[in-house]
Amino acid sequence: MTAGLGVALAGVVGLHRAIPNSPGRVGSLVESFLPWAGVVVVLLFVVALVRRSGVGLVAVLLPVAVWVQAFGGLLLPGDGVRSGGRELVVVQHNVGDENPDPAGTARALVAAGGDLIALEEVVAPALAVYEDVLGAAYPHHVVHGTVGLWSKYPITDERLVDIRPRAFEEGWSRGLRAVVRTPYGEVAAYVAHLPSVRVGAGGLASSPRDESARMLGDAVRGEEVRAVILMGDLNGTIDDRGLGPLTSQLNVAERGFAFSYPADLPLARIDQVLARSATVGHIRTLPATGSDHLPVAARVTLNPLQASGRFAP
């Protein structure tokens, strides 16, 4: 039995794209929790040891190898030190529209020492608090709808990015784009908050999220500035095929699991930092704030030969 489960688990991790997404978007649901397959591997290993099953122990090696190939690199530690060069530190946080302490949240984000801070669920009257507390360290900012970007460097050419699913009412606004003039050249910074997903008896309800991801993917694909950094609550993990329109053209974090949601018992990273013409070297969570998400911070290194200039899609 242990051997059979091991082989099946290896198949799920290694061939998850072959799992159909209908009915109930089963594929996306499995992909949302793929890293946790490692826990099952450990349990199978313990069972094989208890039973003294040589066949079981050998069988467990297969899912171990598949899991390490898929996720082992994320376990490598970051050095926690800025490397200099063409590196930016960005902070991403869904601050929560019911956050009881926006001022404390803002101070915690400033303490992280990022160059850019992206926020979602920024609502009145908390917006004024974020503008006041963040303003001293981040003199440049832009807000559209409930998403905002704060920067140490000048922001130009900012605009709303329409990622509203067709079924959603007018006024739903959760995307922005701005050009940031960094010391290493222009960067197109996107901040987005994709629609929520729900898990129920019928499976994963993610159609609006998937539609919004396709719209955001189209916007990034047409972006003329070569270097792009996308920050946001994408309501999906990087393994979820629903985010394929983004992960197919943007680099994801090379190290760090950074499970960010829910804050009380983090099970998945749905707060993401993705990039084009840049490497997202390491992503980590920051201490909890008054939000139901944990903030994440990532080190992004711009490619020296590609960070400046225009991009031909």
C-alpha positions as CSV (number, residue, x, y, z in Angstrom):
1,M,0.0,0.0,0.0
2,T,2.8,2.4,0.9
3,A,4.5,1.7,-2.4
4,G,1.3,2.3,-4.3
5,L,0.7,5.6,-2.5
6,G,4.3,6.7,-3.2
7,V,4.0,6.1,-6.9
8,A,0.6,7.8,-7.0
9,L,2.0,10.8,-5.1
10,A,5.0,11.1,-7.4
11,G,2.5,11.1,-10.3
12,V,0.5,13.9,-8.8
13,V,3.5,16.1,-8.2
14,G,5.3,15.4,-11.4
15,L,2.3,15.2,-13.8
16,H,-0.2,17.6,-12.1
17,R,-0.7,19.4,-15.4
18,A,-2.3,16.3,-16.8
19,I,-5.1,16.5,-14.1
20,P,-8.2,17.8,-15.8
21,N,-9.5,21.2,-14.6
22,S,-13.1,20.2,-15.0
23,P,-15.4,19.6,-13.3
24,G,-14.7,21.9,-10.3
25,R,-11.2,23.0,-11.5
26,V,-9.7,20.0,-9.7
27,G,-6.3,20.7,-11.4
28,S,-6.0,24.2,-10.0
29,L,-7.1,23.0,-6.5
30,V,-4.4,20.3,-6.4
31,E,-1.8,22.8,-7.7
32,S,-2.6,25.3,-5.0
33,F,-1.3,22.9,-2.3
34,L,1.4,21.0,-4.2
35,P,4.3,21.9,-1.9
36,W,2.4,20.2,1.0
37,A,2.8,16.9,-0.8
38,G,6.2,16.9,0.9
39,V,4.4,16.3,4.3
40,V,2.7,13.2,2.8
41,V,6.1,12.0,1.6
42,V,7.4,12.2,5.2
43,L,4.4,10.4,6.5
44,L,4.9,7.6,4.0
45,F,8.5,7.3,4.9
46,V,7.6,7.0,8.6
47,V,5.0,4.3,7.8
48,A,7.6,2.4,5.8
49,L,10.1,2.5,8.6
50,V,7.5,1.4,11.2
51,R,6.5,-1.5,9.0
52,R,10.1,-2.3,8.1
53,S,9.1,-2.4,4.5
54,G,12.1,-2.3,2.2
55,V,9.9,-2.1,-0.9
56,G,8.0,0.8,0.7
57,L,11.2,2.7,1.5
58,V,12.4,2.3,-2.1
59,A,9.0,3.4,-3.4
60,V,9.1,6.5,-1.3
61,L,12.4,7.6,-3.0
62,L,10.4,8.3,-6.2
63,P,8.1,11.0,-4.8
64,V,11.1,12.4,-2.8
65,A,13.0,12.8,-6.0
66,V,10.1,14.4,-7.8
67,W,9.3,16.7,-4.9
68,V,12.9,17.8,-4.6
69,Q,13.1,18.5,-8.3
70,A,10.0,20.6,-8.2
71,F,10.4,22.5,-4.9
72,G,13.9,21.7,-3.5
73,G,15.4,25.0,-4.8
74,L,12.9,27.0,-2.8
75,L,14.4,25.6,0.4
76,L,17.8,27.2,-0.3
77,P,18.3,30.0,2.2
78,G,18.6,33.7,1.3
79,D,21.6,35.5,2.7
80,G,19.4,38.4,3.9
81,V,21.9,40.9,2.6
82,R,21.4,43.3,-0.3
83,S,23.9,42.4,-3.0
84,G,24.0,45.9,-4.4
85,G,24.3,46.1,-8.1
86,R,21.0,46.3,-9.9
87,E,18.9,45.0,-7.0
88,L,15.6,46.3,-5.8
89,V,13.8,45.2,-2.7
90,V,10.0,45.2,-3.1
91,V,7.4,44.6,-0.4
92,Q,3.9,43.3,-1.2
93,H,1.0,43.3,1.2
94,N,-2.8,42.9,1.2
95,V,-3.3,45.2,4.2
96,G,-6.9,44.1,4.7
97,D,-9.9,46.4,4.4
98,E,-10.8,45.7,8.1
99,N,-7.3,46.3,9.4
100,P,-7.6,47.7,12.9
101,D,-4.1,49.3,12.9
102,P,-3.2,50.8,9.5
103,A,-0.6,53.1,11.1
104,G,1.2,50.1,12.7
105,T,1.0,48.2,9.5
106,A,2.5,51.1,7.6
107,R,5.4,51.4,10.1
108,A,6.1,47.7,9.8
109,L,6.3,47.9,6.1
110,V,8.7,50.9,6.2
111,A,10.9,49.0,8.6
112,A,11.3,46.3,5.9
113,G,13.5,48.7,4.0
114,G,12.0,48.1,0.5
115,D,12.4,50.4,-2.5
116,L,8.8,49.7,-3.6
117,I,5.8,48.9,-1.5
118,A,2.6,47.6,-3.2
119,L,-0.7,47.5,-1.2
120,E,-4.1,46.0,-1.8
121,E,-7.4,46.6,-0.1
122,V,-6.5,50.2,0.6
123,V,-9.8,51.8,1.5
124,A,-10.9,55.1,3.1
125,P,-10.2,56.3,5.7
126,A,-7.1,54.1,6.1
127,L,-5.8,55.5,2.8
128,A,-5.0,58.8,4.4
129,V,-3.1,56.9,7.2
130,Y,-1.0,55.0,4.7
131,E,-0.2,58.2,2.8
132,D,0.8,60.0,6.0
133,V,3.0,57.2,7.5
134,L,4.6,56.0,4.3
135,G,5.1,59.5,2.8
136,A,8.3,60.4,4.6
137,A,10.3,57.4,3.3
138,Y,8.3,56.9,0.1
139,P,7.6,60.4,-1.4
140,H,6.2,59.0,-4.6
141,H,3.0,57.1,-4.8
142,V,-0.1,56.4,-6.9
143,V,-3.4,54.8,-6.0
144,H,-6.2,53.5,-8.3
145,G,-9.2,52.0,-6.8
146,T,-8.1,49.8,-3.8
147,V,-4.5,49.2,-5.0
148,G,-1.5,51.5,-4.5
149,L,2.2,51.8,-5.1
150,W,4.7,53.7,-2.9
151,S,8.2,54.3,-4.2
152,K,11.5,55.8,-3.1
153,Y,12.0,56.8,-6.8
154,P,10.0,59.0,-9.1
155,I,6.8,57.6,-10.6
156,T,5.7,58.6,-14.1
157,D,3.2,57.6,-16.7
158,E,0.8,56.0,-14.3
159,R,-2.6,54.6,-15.2
160,L,-5.4,52.3,-14.3
161,V,-5.2,48.7,-15.6
162,D,-8.6,47.3,-16.3
163,I,-8.8,43.7,-15.0
164,R,-12.5,43.7,-14.1
165,P,-14.2,40.5,-15.1
166,R,-17.3,41.0,-17.3
167,A,-19.7,39.8,-14.6
168,F,-18.5,42.4,-12.1
169,E,-20.1,45.7,-11.6
170,E,-18.7,49.0,-12.8
171,G,-16.4,50.7,-10.3
172,W,-14.5,47.5,-9.4
173,S,-10.9,48.7,-9.7
174,R,-8.0,46.6,-8.6
175,G,-5.1,47.2,-11.1
176,L,-2.6,49.9,-11.8
177,R,0.6,50.4,-13.8
178,A,3.3,53.0,-13.3
179,V,6.8,53.6,-14.6
180,V,9.4,53.9,-11.9
181,R,12.6,55.7,-12.6
182,T,15.1,53.6,-10.7
183,P,18.8,54.2,-10.6
184,Y,19.1,51.2,-13.0
185,G,16.6,52.4,-15.6
186,E,12.9,52.5,-16.0
187,V,10.8,49.7,-14.6
188,A,7.1,49.2,-15.3
189,A,5.5,48.4,-11.9
190,Y,2.2,46.6,-11.9
191,V,0.0,46.2,-8.8
192,A,-3.0,43.9,-8.9
193,H,-5.6,42.3,-6.7
194,L,-7.3,39.4,-8.6
195,P,-10.7,38.2,-7.6
196,S,-11.0,35.8,-4.7
197,V,-11.5,32.1,-5.2
198,R,-13.8,29.8,-3.1
199,V,-13.5,26.2,-2.3
200,G,-16.8,24.4,-1.9
201,A,-18.6,21.1,-2.6
202,G,-18.4,21.8,-6.3
203,G,-14.6,22.3,-6.2
204,L,-12.7,25.5,-6.8
205,A,-14.7,28.5,-8.0
206,S,-12.1,30.5,-9.8
207,S,-13.6,31.7,-13.1
208,P,-13.5,35.4,-12.3
209,R,-9.9,35.1,-11.0
210,D,-8.8,33.3,-14.2
211,E,-10.5,35.9,-16.4
212,S,-8.8,38.7,-14.6
213,A,-5.5,36.9,-14.8
214,R,-5.9,36.7,-18.6
215,M,-6.6,40.4,-18.8
216,L,-3.6,41.2,-16.7
217,G,-1.5,38.9,-18.8
218,D,-2.5,40.7,-21.9
219,A,-1.6,44.1,-20.4
220,V,1.9,42.8,-19.4
221,R,2.4,41.2,-22.8
222,G,1.8,44.6,-24.4
223,E,4.0,46.5,-22.0
224,E,6.7,48.4,-23.9
225,V,9.0,49.1,-21.0
226,R,11.4,46.1,-21.0
227,A,11.7,45.6,-17.2
228,V,8.5,44.7,-15.5
229,I,7.8,43.9,-11.8
230,L,4.3,42.6,-10.9
231,M,3.3,42.7,-7.3
232,G,-0.1,41.7,-6.0
233,D,-2.5,39.5,-4.2
234,L,-3.2,37.1,-7.1
235,N,-5.4,34.8,-5.1
236,G,-3.4,31.8,-6.5
237,T,-0.1,30.1,-6.1
238,I,2.5,30.1,-8.9
239,D,1.7,26.4,-9.6
240,D,-2.0,27.1,-10.2
241,R,-2.6,26.9,-14.0
242,G,-5.2,29.7,-13.6
243,L,-2.2,32.1,-13.3
244,G,-0.6,30.7,-16.4
245,P,-1.2,33.9,-18.4
246,L,1.3,35.5,-16.0
247,T,3.7,32.8,-15.0
248,S,4.2,31.8,-18.6
249,Q,5.8,35.2,-19.4
250,L,7.2,36.4,-16.0
251,N,9.9,35.0,-13.8
252,V,8.9,33.6,-10.4
253,A,10.8,33.5,-7.1
254,E,13.8,31.1,-7.2
255,R,14.0,30.7,-3.4
256,G,11.6,30.8,-0.5
257,F,8.1,29.4,0.1
258,A,6.8,32.5,1.9
259,F,3.4,31.2,2.6
260,S,1.4,34.3,3.2
261,Y,-2.3,33.3,3.7
262,P,-4.1,33.0,6.0
263,A,-1.9,35.0,8.5
264,D,-2.9,32.9,11.5
265,L,-2.0,29.6,9.8
266,P,-0.2,30.3,6.5
267,L,-0.9,27.5,4.0
268,A,-0.1,29.0,0.6
269,R,1.6,32.0,-1.0
270,I,-1.0,34.0,-2.9
271,D,0.9,37.3,-2.5
272,Q,3.3,37.3,-5.4
273,V,6.2,39.1,-6.9
274,L,6.9,38.3,-10.6
275,A,9.2,40.0,-13.0
276,R,10.4,40.3,-16.6
277,S,14.0,41.1,-17.6
278,A,14.8,40.6,-14.0
279,T,15.4,37.7,-11.5
280,V,13.3,37.3,-8.3
281,G,16.1,35.8,-6.3
282,H,14.4,35.3,-2.9
283,I,11.0,35.9,-1.3
284,R,10.2,35.8,2.4
285,T,7.4,36.6,4.7
286,L,7.5,39.5,7.2
287,P,5.9,39.6,10.7
288,A,2.2,39.7,10.9
289,T,0.3,43.0,10.9
290,G,-3.4,43.7,11.4
291,S,-4.2,42.0,8.1
292,D,-5.4,38.5,7.4
293,H,-2.4,38.2,5.0
294,L,1.3,38.3,5.9
295,P,3.5,40.8,4.0
296,V,6.1,39.4,1.7
297,A,9.4,41.0,0.6
298,A,11.4,40.0,-2.4
299,R,14.8,40.9,-3.9
300,V,14.6,41.6,-7.6
301,T,17.8,41.9,-9.7
302,L,17.3,43.7,-13.0
303,N,19.1,42.1,-16.0
304,P,22.1,44.4,-16.8
305,L,21.6,44.2,-20.6
306,Q,17.9,44.4,-20.7
307,A,16.6,46.5,-17.8
308,S,16.5,49.8,-19.8
309,G,14.8,50.5,-23.0
310,R,11.7,49.2,-24.8
311,F,10.3,45.8,-25.3
312,A,9.0,44.4,-28.5
313,P,6.2,41.9,-27.6
